């Protein structure tokens, strides 16, 4: 059996074949899935005739591959570049649009998960133009919590008809589900993906949350002088460390477990007495005692360090809320908790 020792003599197909062999069967199989029959045949024939490859040749191949991938210093992935790549891969326009809609659309693996992430007002506005049977199918597939919100926003008579259909509904046949999904995909989700944009005040509130307090106050003061309405809206949408006092005990405990324990003393050092007590009361007696001792032993701390650690805890809280592990009340009357 011949031994390939000179990297310079390798052809393009030979380099590809060696690279795929080195990756192993699992990854090679996945790559083959994205090739056409002619490409698979060429690579397979090349693999079969390679012979033994010197280890230095394999190493040189991987080094060259890594250098080529990093020659532009970085890879930039975006929806636009992905769409261009799919087009060059020879996919049909319909298939590309379906894939891009999945990328652009609300989060979720299935159509029904995506619908659960669509604002109930938008979803109700669309569904009230559909047949009651179609709406009944949708309501039976999305989460019951979201279905309740949507039904409450539909016209009473229409909502009642949908409820009647749901009560009489047997197991939904696959072809019926496919028809409903097709309708939602072509008439609703694709349009939503193109038109849905985050409110500019929400974006700005999130940016303000990332400012240090000096910058936040400076910009807020300027906005109040130029566009006071916008300043008020941004302030109402912002979430600060002190807003954590709106968390219920279970949520505080979840937050404490999720946070880096080394950052907690610095954050609480600059908190109000009320917020400190909320955190201490949701720790074990021993943990609270240790935390207080750590805070006392720290002495004076820089304001910058306090702000950074508090912002870290706010970020953890937001992540937990996004995953549905805690609920952060807005302070509105409807969000008050009854015990």
Backbone as numpy.savetxt, mean C-alpha at the origin, in Angstrom:
# Nx Ny Nz CAx CAy CAz Cx Cy Cz
33.97 -34.34 -22.58 33.11 -33.14 -22.58 34.01 -31.90 -22.58
33.72 -30.97 -23.47 34.53 -29.77 -23.55 34.27 -28.85 -22.36
35.26 -28.06 -22.02 35.15 -27.11 -20.92 35.26 -25.70 -21.48
34.25 -24.87 -21.21 34.27 -23.49 -21.70 35.02 -22.63 -20.68
36.18 -22.10 -21.11 37.02 -21.34 -20.18 37.21 -19.88 -20.60
36.86 -19.54 -21.84 37.09 -18.17 -22.32 35.75 -17.43 -22.43
35.53 -16.49 -21.55 34.27 -15.73 -21.52 34.05 -14.97 -22.82
35.13 -14.52 -23.45 35.02 -13.67 -24.64 34.43 -14.40 -25.83
34.48 -15.72 -25.82 33.98 -16.49 -26.97 32.49 -16.81 -26.86
31.86 -16.46 -25.75 30.45 -16.79 -25.56 29.55 -15.92 -26.42
28.54 -16.53 -27.03 27.54 -15.79 -27.78 26.45 -15.31 -26.83
25.55 -14.45 -27.35 24.45 -13.96 -26.52 23.57 -15.08 -25.99
23.12 -16.00 -26.86 22.30 -17.12 -26.36 23.03 -17.98 -25.34
24.35 -18.15 -25.52 25.12 -18.96 -24.56 25.18 -18.26 -23.20
25.37 -16.95 -23.21 25.38 -16.21 -21.94 24.03 -16.34 -21.24
22.95 -16.22 -22.01 21.60 -16.34 -21.43 21.37 -17.72 -20.87
21.84 -18.75 -21.60 21.64 -20.13 -21.16 22.42 -20.41 -19.87
23.67 -19.94 -19.81 24.48 -20.14 -18.60 23.86 -19.41 -17.41
23.41 -18.19 -17.65 22.81 -17.38 -16.59 21.58 -18.09 -16.01
20.73 -18.63 -16.89 19.51 -19.28 -16.43 19.81 -20.60 -15.72
20.82 -21.34 -16.21 21.21 -22.57 -15.52 21.73 -22.28 -14.12
22.49 -21.19 -14.01 23.04 -20.81 -12.70 21.95 -20.38 -11.73
20.86 -19.82 -12.24 19.76 -19.38 -11.38 19.02 -20.56 -10.75
19.05 -21.71 -11.42 18.36 -22.88 -10.88 17.01 -23.11 -11.54
16.46 -24.31 -11.33 15.24 -24.74 -12.03 14.04 -23.85 -11.73
13.86 -23.49 -10.45 12.66 -22.73 -10.06 12.58 -21.39 -10.79
13.69 -20.63 -10.78 13.68 -19.31 -11.40 13.71 -19.41 -12.92
14.41 -20.43 -13.45 14.44 -20.61 -14.90 13.05 -20.89 -15.44
12.29 -21.71 -14.71 10.92 -22.02 -15.13 10.06 -20.75 -15.19
10.25 -19.86 -14.21 9.49 -18.61 -14.20 9.86 -17.71 -15.37
11.15 -17.71 -15.73 11.59 -16.90 -16.87 11.03 -17.46 -18.17
11.04 -18.79 -18.29 10.49 -19.43 -19.49 9.02 -19.06 -19.72
8.29 -18.85 -18.63 6.87 -18.50 -18.75 6.67 -17.20 -19.52
7.68 -16.34 -19.54 7.57 -15.04 -20.19 8.21 -15.02 -21.59
8.64 -16.20 -22.07 9.26 -16.28 -23.40 8.31 -16.93 -24.39
8.51 -16.65 -25.67 7.71 -17.35 -26.67 8.40 -18.67 -27.03
7.73 -19.48 -27.83 8.22 -20.84 -28.12 9.59 -20.82 -28.80
9.81 -19.90 -29.75 11.09 -19.84 -30.45 12.23 -19.52 -29.50
11.99 -18.59 -28.57 13.03 -18.23 -27.60 13.36 -19.40 -26.68
12.30 -20.08 -26.22 12.51 -21.24 -25.35 13.31 -22.33 -26.07
12.97 -22.56 -27.35 13.67 -23.59 -28.14 15.14 -23.23 -28.30
15.42 -21.95 -28.63 16.81 -21.54 -28.83 17.62 -21.68 -27.55
17.08 -21.21 -26.43 17.80 -21.30 -25.16 17.99 -22.75 -24.76
16.98 -23.59 -24.95 17.05 -25.00 -24.56 18.11 -25.73 -25.37
18.13 -25.47 -26.69 19.14 -26.10 -27.54 20.55 -25.67 -27.14
20.68 -24.41 -26.80 21.99 -23.89 -26.38 22.42 -24.52 -25.07
21.49 -24.64 -24.12 21.79 -25.28 -22.83 22.31 -26.70 -23.04
21.64 -27.42 -23.94 21.97 -28.84 -24.15 23.37 -29.02 -24.74
23.90 -27.99 -25.39 25.20 -28.13 -26.06 26.32 -27.35 -25.37
26.06 -26.84 -24.19 27.04 -25.98 -23.53 28.30 -26.72 -23.09
28.13 -27.93 -22.57 29.27 -28.60 -21.96 29.52 -28.07 -20.57
30.74 -28.27 -20.08 31.09 -27.84 -18.72 31.59 -26.40 -18.75
31.06 -25.57 -17.83 31.42 -24.15 -17.79 32.33 -23.88 -16.61
33.47 -23.30 -16.87 34.41 -22.95 -15.81 33.75 -21.99 -14.81
34.00 -22.17 -13.52 33.39 -21.34 -12.47 33.73 -19.86 -12.67
34.95 -19.58 -13.18 35.35 -18.19 -13.39 34.52 -17.53 -14.49
34.10 -18.33 -15.48 33.26 -17.81 -16.55 31.89 -17.42 -16.00
31.32 -18.29 -15.14 30.02 -18.00 -14.53 30.10 -16.74 -13.67
31.19 -16.62 -12.90 31.36 -15.44 -12.05 31.47 -14.17 -12.89
32.23 -14.24 -13.99 32.40 -13.09 -14.87 31.06 -12.68 -15.48
30.25 -13.69 -15.82 28.93 -13.41 -16.41 28.05 -12.63 -15.44
28.04 -13.05 -14.18 27.21 -12.37 -13.18 27.74 -10.97 -12.89
29.04 -10.80 -12.87 29.63 -9.48 -12.65 29.24 -8.53 -13.78
29.35 -9.03 -15.03 28.97 -8.21 -16.18 27.50 -7.83 -16.13
26.67 -8.79 -15.75 25.23 -8.53 -15.67 24.95 -7.44 -14.63
25.59 -7.57 -13.45 25.38 -6.58 -12.39 25.85 -5.20 -12.82
27.00 -5.15 -13.53 27.52 -3.86 -13.97 26.61 -3.21 -15.01
26.07 -4.03 -15.91 25.16 -3.48 -16.91 23.88 -2.95 -16.27
23.39 -3.67 -15.26 22.16 -3.24 -14.59 22.38 -1.96 -13.81
23.60 -1.72 -13.34 23.86 -0.54 -12.51 24.58 0.56 -13.28
24.71 0.40 -14.61 25.48 1.38 -15.39 24.87 2.76 -15.36
23.55 2.82 -15.17 22.87 4.12 -15.09 22.69 4.55 -13.64
23.41 3.88 -12.73 23.41 4.17 -11.29 22.13 3.70 -10.59
21.00 3.70 -11.29 19.75 3.30 -10.63 18.74 2.86 -11.68
17.81 2.03 -11.24 16.68 1.66 -12.07 15.47 2.46 -11.62
14.74 3.03 -12.55 13.57 3.81 -12.19 12.33 3.09 -12.71
11.50 2.64 -11.79 10.26 1.98 -12.18 9.09 2.90 -11.96
8.24 3.02 -12.98 7.06 3.85 -12.86 5.93 3.20 -13.65
4.72 3.72 -13.47 3.61 3.18 -14.23 3.84 3.38 -15.72
4.40 4.53 -16.11 4.62 4.82 -17.52 5.64 3.87 -18.12
6.78 3.63 -17.41 7.80 2.75 -17.95 7.30 1.31 -18.01
6.48 0.92 -17.04 5.90 -0.43 -17.04 4.97 -0.61 -18.24
4.15 0.40 -18.50 3.21 0.33 -19.62 3.96 0.24 -20.95
5.05 1.00 -21.10 5.85 0.93 -22.32 6.48 -0.45 -22.50
6.96 -1.03 -21.38 7.58 -2.35 -21.43 6.57 -3.41 -21.86
5.35 -3.33 -21.32 4.31 -4.29 -21.69 3.96 -4.16 -23.17
3.94 -2.93 -23.68 3.64 -2.71 -25.09 4.72 -3.32 -25.97
5.98 -3.15 -25.57 7.09 -3.71 -26.36 7.11 -5.23 -26.30
6.51 -5.79 -25.23 6.45 -7.25 -25.09 5.42 -7.86 -26.03
4.69 -7.00 -26.77 3.75 -7.50 -27.76 2.37 -7.83 -27.23
2.05 -7.39 -26.01 0.72 -7.67 -25.46 -0.33 -6.82 -26.16
-1.57 -7.33 -26.16 -2.66 -6.58 -26.77 -3.00 -5.38 -25.91
-3.62 -4.37 -26.54 -3.97 -3.15 -25.81 -4.92 -3.46 -24.66
-5.87 -4.39 -24.89 -6.83 -4.76 -23.84 -6.13 -5.39 -22.65
-5.17 -6.29 -22.93 -4.44 -6.96 -21.85 -3.60 -5.97 -21.06
-2.95 -5.05 -21.78 -2.13 -4.03 -21.10 -3.00 -3.16 -20.21
-4.16 -2.75 -20.72 -5.05 -1.90 -19.94 -5.54 -2.62 -18.70
-5.81 -3.93 -18.84 -6.26 -4.71 -17.68 -5.19 -4.77 -16.61
-3.93 -5.00 -17.03 -2.82 -5.06 -16.08 -2.59 -3.71 -15.42
-2.61 -2.64 -16.23 -2.36 -1.31 -15.68 -3.49 -0.87 -14.76
-4.71 -1.28 -15.07 -5.83 -0.95 -14.18 -5.64 -1.59 -12.81
-5.09 -2.85 -12.82 -4.83 -3.52 -11.55 -3.78 -2.75 -10.76
-2.79 -2.19 -11.49 -1.72 -1.44 -10.83 -2.23 -0.11 -10.31
-3.02 0.60 -11.15 -3.47 1.94 -10.79 -4.63 1.93 -9.80
-5.41 0.85 -9.81 -6.65 0.82 -9.03 -6.40 0.77 -7.54
-7.47 0.89 -6.74 -7.36 0.81 -5.30 -6.74 -0.51 -4.86
-6.15 -0.51 -3.67 -5.43 -1.70 -3.19 -6.35 -2.90 -3.06
-5.80 -4.08 -3.35 -6.57 -5.31 -3.21 -6.22 -6.30 -4.29
-6.21 -7.59 -3.96 -5.83 -8.60 -4.92 -6.97 -8.95 -5.86
-8.21 -8.92 -5.37 -9.35 -9.27 -6.20 -10.22 -8.04 -6.42
-11.14 -8.16 -7.37 -12.06 -7.06 -7.64 -12.84 -6.69 -6.39
-13.24 -7.68 -5.60 -14.08 -7.41 -4.43 -13.27 -6.72 -3.33
-11.99 -7.08 -3.19 -11.14 -6.37 -2.23 -10.93 -4.93 -2.67
-10.79 -4.74 -3.99 -10.62 -3.39 -4.50 -11.85 -2.53 -4.22
-13.03 -3.11 -4.42 -14.27 -2.35 -4.19 -14.41 -1.95 -2.73
-13.93 -2.82 -1.83 -14.01 -2.50 -0.40 -13.15 -1.29 -0.07
-12.15 -1.00 -0.92 -11.28 0.16 -0.69 -11.73 1.41 -1.42
-12.86 1.30 -2.14 -13.40 2.47 -2.85 -14.35 3.23 -1.91
-14.22 4.53 -1.88 -15.08 5.36 -1.04 -16.55 5.02 -1.28
-17.32 4.88 -0.19 -18.71 4.44 -0.30 -19.58 5.40 -1.11
-19.30 6.70 -1.06 -20.07 7.67 -1.84 -19.88 7.44 -3.34
-18.62 7.21 -3.73 -18.31 6.98 -5.15 -18.96 5.68 -5.62
-18.84 4.63 -4.79 -19.39 3.33 -5.17 -20.91 3.39 -5.25
-21.56 4.04 -4.29 -23.03 4.14 -4.29 -23.51 4.93 -5.50
-22.79 5.99 -5.85 -23.17 6.81 -6.98 -23.15 6.01 -8.29
-22.17 5.11 -8.41 -22.10 4.27 -9.60 -23.16 3.18 -9.59
-23.30 2.50 -8.45 -24.18 1.33 -8.39 -25.66 1.68 -8.55
-26.07 2.89 -8.17 -27.50 3.22 -8.27 -27.96 3.31 -9.72
-27.01 3.27 -10.67 -27.35 3.29 -12.09 -27.38 1.87 -12.67
-27.04 0.87 -11.84 -26.99 -0.51 -12.31 -28.29 -1.25 -11.97
-28.43 -2.46 -12.50 -29.59 -3.28 -12.18 -29.52 -3.72 -10.72
-30.67 -3.80 -10.03 -30.66 -4.23 -8.62 -29.98 -5.59 -8.42
-30.13 -6.50 -9.39 -29.51 -7.82 -9.25 -27.99 -7.71 -9.26
-27.46 -6.83 -10.13 -26.01 -6.61 -10.18 -25.52 -6.05 -8.85
-26.26 -5.09 -8.31 -25.88 -4.48 -7.04 -25.95 -5.51 -5.91
-26.95 -6.39 -5.97 -27.09 -7.44 -4.95 -25.87 -8.35 -4.95
-25.39 -8.70 -6.14 -24.19 -9.54 -6.24 -22.99 -8.83 -5.62
-22.83 -7.55 -5.96 -21.72 -6.77 -5.42 -21.79 -6.70 -3.89
-22.99 -6.40 -3.37 -23.17 -6.28 -1.92 -22.87 -7.60 -1.19
-23.14 -8.71 -1.88 -22.90 -10.01 -1.24 -21.43 -10.40 -1.25
-20.62 -9.71 -2.06 -19.21 -10.08 -2.20 -18.26 -9.17 -1.43
-18.65 -7.90 -1.21 -17.76 -7.00 -0.49 -17.97 -7.18 1.02
-17.16 -6.53 1.83 -17.28 -6.68 3.28 -18.64 -6.17 3.75
-19.17 -6.79 4.78 -20.50 -6.40 5.28 -20.51 -4.97 5.79
-19.38 -4.54 6.37 -19.29 -3.16 6.89 -19.42 -2.16 5.75
-18.70 -2.44 4.65 -18.74 -1.52 3.51 -20.09 -1.58 2.82
-20.65 -2.79 2.73 -21.97 -2.95 2.11 -23.01 -2.13 2.86
-22.94 -2.10 4.19 -23.90 -1.34 5.00 -23.81 0.14 4.68
-22.58 0.65 4.54 -22.39 2.07 4.24 -22.94 2.43 2.86
-22.70 1.53 1.89 -23.16 1.80 0.53 -24.68 1.74 0.45
-25.29 0.71 1.05 -26.75 0.57 1.02 -27.43 1.78 1.64
-26.84 2.30 2.70 -27.43 3.46 3.39 -27.43 4.71 2.51
-26.56 4.74 1.50 -26.46 5.90 0.62 -27.30 5.77 -0.65
-27.82 4.57 -0.91 -28.66 4.37 -2.10 -30.06 4.89 -1.84
-30.81 5.28 -2.89 -32.21 5.68 -2.70 -32.98 4.56 -1.99
-33.88 4.92 -1.09 -34.55 3.93 -0.23 -35.20 2.80 -1.00
-36.00 3.13 -2.01 -36.71 2.09 -2.77 -35.74 1.17 -3.50
-34.69 1.77 -4.05 -33.68 0.98 -4.77 -32.94 0.06 -3.80
-32.55 0.62 -2.64 -31.84 -0.18 -1.64 -32.71 -1.34 -1.16
-34.00 -1.08 -0.97 -34.93 -2.12 -0.52 -35.01 -3.24 -1.56
-35.07 -2.88 -2.84 -35.10 -3.88 -3.91 -33.83 -4.72 -3.90
-32.69 -4.07 -3.67 -31.42 -4.79 -3.60 -31.43 -5.79 -2.44
-31.96 -5.35 -1.30 -32.04 -6.23 -0.13 -32.93 -7.43 -0.42
-34.07 -7.19 -1.09 -34.96 -8.29 -1.46 -34.22 -9.29 -2.35
-33.46 -8.79 -3.32 -32.70 -9.67 -4.22 -31.65 -10.47 -3.44
-31.02 -9.83 -2.48 -30.00 -10.52 -1.68 -30.63 -11.63 -0.85
-31.82 -11.38 -0.31 -32.51 -12.39 0.51 -32.91 -13.61 -0.32
-33.23 -13.36 -1.60 -33.67 -14.46 -2.47 -32.51 -15.10 -3.23
-31.33 -14.57 -3.04 -30.18 -15.00 -3.85 -29.68 -16.38 -3.43
-29.52 -17.24 -4.43 -28.87 -18.52 -4.21 -27.37 -18.33 -4.44
-26.63 -19.43 -4.47 -25.20 -19.33 -4.77 -25.03 -18.71 -6.15
-24.17 -17.71 -6.23 -23.99 -16.99 -7.49 -23.14 -17.83 -8.44
-23.66 -18.04 -9.65 -22.94 -18.84 -10.62 -21.70 -18.10 -11.12
-20.70 -18.88 -11.53 -19.43 -18.31 -11.95 -19.58 -17.36 -13.13
-20.44 -17.74 -14.12 -20.56 -16.88 -15.29 -21.24 -15.56 -14.94
-22.15 -15.57 -13.94 -22.79 -14.33 -13.49 -21.75 -13.43 -12.82
-20.90 -14.03 -11.96 -19.84 -13.27 -11.30 -18.88 -12.68 -12.33
-18.55 -13.48 -13.35 -17.65 -12.98 -14.39 -18.25 -11.79 -15.11
-19.56 -11.84 -15.39 -20.23 -10.73 -16.07 -20.21 -9.47 -15.22
-20.47 -9.64 -13.92 -20.47 -8.49 -13.01 -19.06 -7.90 -12.91
-18.06 -8.77 -12.77 -16.68 -8.29 -12.69 -16.29 -7.54 -13.96
-16.72 -8.06 -15.11 -16.39 -7.43 -16.39 -17.02 -6.03 -16.46
-18.27 -5.94 -16.00 -18.96 -4.65 -15.99 -18.23 -3.66 -15.10
-17.88 -4.11 -13.90 -17.20 -3.23 -12.95 -15.84 -2.80 -13.48
-15.14 -3.74 -14.11 -13.80 -3.44 -14.60 -13.83 -2.42 -15.74
-14.74 -2.64 -16.69 -14.76 -1.79 -17.88 -15.45 -0.46 -17.66
-16.50 -0.47 -16.81 -17.30 0.75 -16.66 -16.97 1.56 -15.42
-16.29 0.94 -14.45 -16.09 1.64 -13.19 -14.62 1.73 -12.78
-13.97 0.58 -12.58 -12.63 0.59 -12.01 -11.62 1.31 -12.90
-11.71 1.09 -14.23 -10.74 1.73 -15.12 -10.90 3.24 -15.10
-12.16 3.71 -15.06 -12.41 5.16 -14.98 -11.96 5.70 -13.63
-12.22 4.94 -12.58 -11.82 5.37 -11.23 -10.32 5.51 -11.14
-9.60 4.52 -11.71 -8.14 4.53 -11.64 -7.57 5.76 -12.33
-8.24 6.20 -13.40 -7.73 7.37 -14.13 -8.12 8.69 -13.47
-9.23 8.68 -12.75 -9.74 9.96 -12.23 -9.51 10.16 -10.74
-9.28 9.05 -10.02 -9.17 9.19 -8.57 -7.86 9.87 -8.19
-7.94 10.92 -7.48 -6.75 11.65 -7.02 -6.95 12.01 -5.56
-5.87 11.95 -4.80 -5.96 12.33 -3.40 -6.19 13.83 -3.30
-7.06 14.22 -2.41 -7.35 15.63 -2.21 -6.06 16.39 -1.90
-5.88 17.56 -2.53 -4.64 18.31 -2.36 -4.41 18.73 -0.92
-5.50 19.00 -0.19 -5.34 19.37 1.22 -4.87 18.18 2.06
-5.30 16.97 1.68 -4.84 15.77 2.39 -3.34 15.57 2.16
-2.92 15.76 0.90 -1.50 15.64 0.59 -0.69 16.65 1.39
-1.18 17.90 1.43 -0.45 18.95 2.13 -0.43 18.70 3.63
-1.53 18.17 4.18 -1.56 17.85 5.61 -0.51 16.80 5.95
-0.36 15.82 5.05 0.64 14.78 5.26 2.05 15.37 5.21
2.26 16.33 4.29 3.56 17.00 4.21 3.82 17.81 5.49
2.79 18.52 5.96 2.94 19.31 7.18 3.27 18.41 8.37
2.71 17.21 8.38 3.01 16.27 9.47 4.48 15.89 9.50
5.15 15.99 8.34 6.58 15.61 8.26 7.50 16.78 8.59
6.98 18.02 8.61 7.81 19.17 8.97 8.21 19.09 10.45
9.36 19.71 10.78 9.61 19.93 12.21 8.69 21.07 12.65
8.56 21.27 13.94 7.54 22.18 14.43 7.77 23.63 14.03
9.05 24.02 13.90 9.35 25.39 13.51 8.88 25.66 12.09
9.23 24.74 11.16 8.83 24.90 9.77 7.30 24.83 9.64
6.72 23.90 10.39 5.25 23.75 10.35 4.56 25.05 10.75
5.03 25.64 11.85 4.41 26.87 12.35 4.62 28.03 11.39
5.83 28.12 10.82 6.13 29.21 9.88 5.20 29.16 8.66
5.10 27.97 8.07 4.28 27.82 6.87 2.80 28.00 7.19
2.38 27.51 8.35 0.98 27.64 8.73 0.62 29.11 8.95
1.53 29.86 9.58 1.30 31.30 9.79 1.14 32.03 8.45
1.98 31.67 7.48 1.92 32.32 6.17 0.62 31.96 5.44
0.23 30.67 5.55 -1.01 30.25 4.90 -2.22 30.95 5.51
-2.20 31.11 6.82 -3.33 31.77 7.49 -3.50 33.21 7.02
-2.42 33.83 6.60 -2.50 35.21 6.12 -2.96 35.26 4.66
-2.60 34.23 3.87 -2.90 34.27 2.44 -4.16 33.48 2.07
-4.26 32.23 2.59 -5.45 31.40 2.29 -5.95 30.76 3.59
-6.60 31.55 4.43 -7.01 31.06 5.76 -7.91 29.82 5.71
-8.76 29.71 4.69 -9.63 28.53 4.58 -8.81 27.26 4.39
-7.81 27.35 3.53 -6.95 26.19 3.29 -6.14 25.85 4.54
-5.66 26.86 5.22 -4.89 26.63 6.45 -5.73 25.87 7.48
-7.00 26.29 7.62 -7.89 25.63 8.57 -8.15 24.18 8.19
-8.32 23.93 6.87 -8.59 22.57 6.42 -7.39 21.68 6.62
-6.19 22.22 6.32 -4.97 21.44 6.50 -4.80 21.08 7.98
-5.03 22.07 8.86 -4.88 21.83 10.30 -5.84 20.74 10.78
-7.06 20.75 10.23 -8.04 19.75 10.66 -7.67 18.34 10.18
-6.91 18.27 9.07 -6.53 16.97 8.53 -5.22 16.44 9.11
-4.47 17.31 9.75 -3.19 16.90 10.31 -3.40 16.01 11.53
-2.43 15.12 11.75 -2.48 14.24 12.92 -1.19 14.43 13.69
-1.28 14.84 14.94 -0.11 15.13 15.74 0.06 14.10 16.85
1.19 14.17 17.52 1.47 13.25 18.62 0.42 13.36 19.72
-0.01 14.59 20.01 -1.00 14.78 21.06 -2.37 14.18 20.69
-2.61 14.01 19.38 -3.86 13.39 18.97 -3.96 11.92 19.38
-2.82 11.34 19.78 -2.84 9.94 20.22 -3.71 9.74 21.46
-4.01 10.83 22.17 -4.85 10.69 23.35 -6.29 10.30 22.99
-6.62 10.34 21.67 -7.95 9.89 21.24 -8.01 8.37 21.07
-6.88 7.70 21.22 -6.87 6.24 21.08 -7.53 5.58 22.28
-8.21 4.47 22.03 -8.77 3.71 23.15 -7.66 2.86 23.76
-7.86 2.31 24.97 -6.80 1.54 25.64 -6.23 0.41 24.81
-7.08 -0.35 24.12 -6.59 -1.48 23.32 -5.67 -0.99 22.21
-6.02 0.15 21.60 -5.20 0.71 20.52 -3.85 1.19 21.06
-3.85 1.81 22.24 -2.60 2.27 22.86 -1.69 1.07 23.12
-2.26 -0.01 23.62 -1.47 -1.21 23.90 -0.87 -1.79 22.62
-1.68 -1.79 21.55 -1.18 -2.27 20.25 -0.04 -1.38 19.77
-0.20 -0.07 19.93 0.83 0.88 19.50 2.12 0.68 20.29
2.00 0.50 21.59 3.19 0.30 22.44 3.96 -0.94 22.00
3.22 -2.02 21.70 3.87 -3.27 21.27 4.59 -3.09 19.93
4.06 -2.22 19.08 4.62 -2.06 17.73 5.81 -1.10 17.69
5.96 -0.26 18.71 6.99 0.78 18.69 8.32 0.28 19.23
9.39 0.92 18.77 10.72 0.68 19.30 10.76 1.20 20.74
11.00 0.30 21.69 10.94 0.68 23.11 12.01 1.71 23.49
13.09 1.76 22.74 14.16 2.71 23.06 13.77 4.15 22.70
12.80 4.31 21.79 12.40 5.66 21.38 11.27 6.23 22.24
10.57 5.34 22.93 9.40 5.76 23.69 9.73 6.77 24.81
10.79 6.56 25.62 11.08 7.52 26.70 11.32 8.94 26.20
12.06 9.08 25.08 12.33 10.42 24.54 11.04 11.08 24.07
10.18 10.30 23.41 8.91 10.85 22.91 8.03 11.31 24.06
7.93 10.50 25.10 7.05 10.83 26.23 7.63 11.95 27.09
8.96 12.13 27.00 9.60 13.20 27.76 9.00 14.56 27.38
8.63 14.72 26.10 8.07 15.99 25.66 6.56 15.98 25.54
5.91 14.96 26.09 4.45 14.85 25.98 3.76 15.54 27.16
2.47 15.80 26.99 1.69 16.35 28.10 1.51 15.28 29.17
1.18 15.74 30.38 0.97 14.81 31.49 -0.16 13.83 31.16
-1.20 14.34 30.50 -2.35 13.49 30.15 -1.94 12.35 29.23
-1.13 12.67 28.22 -0.72 11.64 27.27 0.25 10.66 27.91
1.14 11.16 28.76 2.04 10.25 29.47 1.25 9.25 30.31
0.26 9.76 31.03 -0.55 8.89 31.89 -1.30 7.85 31.06
-1.75 8.24 29.86 -2.45 7.29 28.99 -1.53 6.13 28.62
-0.29 6.44 28.27 0.66 5.39 27.91 1.03 4.54 29.14
1.33 5.20 30.26 1.72 4.46 31.46 0.60 3.53 31.93
-0.64 4.00 31.84 -1.77 3.20 32.33 -2.04 1.98 31.46
-1.46 1.97 30.26 -1.66 0.82 29.37 -0.40 -0.05 29.26
0.52 0.16 30.21 1.68 -0.72 30.35 1.51 -1.52 31.64
2.28 -2.57 31.76 2.30 -3.28 33.03 2.93 -2.35 34.07
2.65 -2.58 35.32 3.19 -1.72 36.39 4.72 -1.69 36.34
5.31 -2.86 36.08 6.78 -2.95 36.03 7.33 -2.17 34.84
6.68 -2.31 33.65 7.16 -1.62 32.45 7.04 -0.11 32.60
5.93 0.34 33.21 5.74 1.78 33.42 6.80 2.33 34.37
7.13 1.55 35.41 8.14 1.97 36.39 9.50 2.12 35.71
9.85 1.15 34.88 11.14 1.20 34.16 11.17 2.38 33.21
10.04 2.62 32.51 9.96 3.73 31.57 10.16 5.06 32.28
9.52 5.25 33.42 9.66 6.48 34.18 11.09 6.66 34.68
11.71 5.57 35.10 13.10 5.65 35.56 14.04 6.03 34.41
13.77 5.46 33.22 14.59 5.80 32.04 14.45 7.27 31.70
13.22 7.79 31.80 12.99 9.20 31.48 13.69 10.10 32.48
13.65 9.73 33.74 14.29 10.54 34.77 15.81 10.55 34.61
16.34 9.41 34.17 17.79 9.28 34.04 18.33 9.99 32.80
17.45 10.34 31.88 17.88 10.97 30.63 18.35 12.40 30.82
17.78 13.09 31.80 18.09 14.49 31.96 17.48 15.29 30.82
18.00 16.48 30.53 17.45 17.30 29.44 17.66 16.61 28.09
16.69 16.73 27.20 16.82 16.16 25.85 16.57 17.27 24.82
17.18 17.13 23.66 17.02 18.14 22.61 15.60 18.09 22.05
15.04 19.26 21.78 13.71 19.35 21.20 13.64 18.58 19.89
14.72 18.66 19.09 14.76 17.97 17.80 14.59 16.45 17.99
15.25 15.89 19.01 15.15 14.46 19.27 13.74 14.08 19.70
13.12 14.94 20.53 11.75 14.68 20.97 10.81 14.66 19.77
10.94 15.67 18.90 10.05 15.76 17.74 10.22 14.57 16.81
11.47 14.13 16.61 11.72 13.00 15.72 11.12 11.71 16.26
11.27 11.48 17.56 10.73 10.24 18.12 9.20 10.29 18.18
8.64 11.46 18.42 7.18 11.58 18.43 6.62 11.36 17.03
7.32 11.90 16.01 6.87 11.70 14.64 6.96 10.22 14.25
7.99 9.54 14.77 8.13 8.10 14.53 6.92 7.35 15.07
6.50 7.69 16.29 5.35 7.00 16.91 4.06 7.31 16.16
3.93 8.56 15.70 2.75 8.92 14.88 2.74 8.09 13.60
3.90 7.91 12.98 3.98 7.13 11.74 3.59 5.68 11.98
4.04 5.13 13.11 3.66 3.75 13.45 2.16 3.65 13.64
1.57 4.65 14.33 0.12 4.66 14.55 -0.64 4.71 13.23
-0.16 5.54 12.29 -0.82 5.64 10.99 -0.72 4.33 10.22
0.43 3.67 10.31 0.60 2.38 9.63 -0.35 1.34 10.22
-0.48 1.34 11.54 -1.39 0.40 12.19 -2.83 0.65 11.77
-3.19 1.94 11.65 -4.56 2.27 11.22 -4.79 1.84 9.78
-3.78 2.05 8.93 -3.91 1.67 7.52 -4.11 0.17 7.37
-3.51 -0.60 8.29 -3.67 -2.07 8.24 -4.92 -2.53 8.98
-5.67 -1.59 9.55 -6.90 -1.94 10.24 -6.70 -2.50 11.63
-5.49 -2.34 12.20 -5.21 -2.91 13.52 -5.66 -1.98 14.65
-5.74 -0.69 14.38 -6.27 0.25 15.35 -7.17 1.25 14.62
-8.00 1.97 15.38 -8.83 3.03 14.82 -8.48 4.33 15.51
-8.20 5.36 14.73 -7.90 6.67 15.28 -9.13 7.53 15.09
-9.82 7.85 16.17 -11.04 8.66 16.09 -10.69 10.06 15.60
-11.59 10.64 14.83 -11.34 11.97 14.27 -11.64 13.08 15.27
-12.32 12.74 16.34 -12.73 13.75 17.29 -14.15 14.20 17.06
-14.73 13.76 15.92 -16.12 14.10 15.64 -17.04 13.31 16.56
-18.24 13.82 16.75 -19.17 13.20 17.67 -19.47 11.75 17.30
-19.55 11.49 15.98 -19.91 10.13 15.54 -18.81 9.13 15.84
-17.57 9.61 16.13 -16.47 8.70 16.44 -16.28 8.48 17.93
-17.14 9.09 18.75 -17.01 8.89 20.19 -17.28 7.43 20.54
-16.54 6.95 21.53 -16.69 5.56 21.96 -17.64 5.48 23.14
-18.52 4.49 23.12 -19.47 4.26 24.22 -19.02 3.03 24.99
-18.85 3.18 26.31 -18.41 2.04 27.14 -19.56 1.64 28.08
